[in-house]
Amino acid sequence: MAFKATTVKSGRLEIHGLEEFIEAKLREFKKALGSFTAKAQRRLGKKAPARKGARTPGTDKSPLEHLFAAQAAHSKGAALAKAGKQKDQLLRSLIPLYLVRDRGVEISSGTTSKFWARHGVKFAAPNAAKALREHVGYARRTAKGPQITPNGVKYVEAALGAKKKAA
């Protein structure tokens, strides 16, 4: 790599090509260390590796599809959908976790929001996350996303029982 030195009016020496050389060396070091982030790769004009969707291992179903399959298979699936129309954000957040609690499916707040949207209920993803965060003990954060706890199961079943008694 060739560098070119010139003198600027103020008497300083300016070296052309030095910045490119240093940036190229830094890119080499980062690549060798494997610390390229997707953002850095986009800045350098390289395509970031494709992110694999949150699909369950061994199947090509999305978490939302698993959620609807679990609701269809559940004996009280229709009652759970009807209970979600109440203005109880904790209940709305817990019902999807309740439906897939034994299936090992990762349910995010976005999936919860989409689930309720298909049932005609407006429920934003931040509200789902906030409800679970504020009401400690009903769900716990794990490596596979939020999972319902026994207290959460009791809460959902109590809401179903109260709905049944009111009818």
Disulfide bonds with the S-S distance in Angstrom:
none
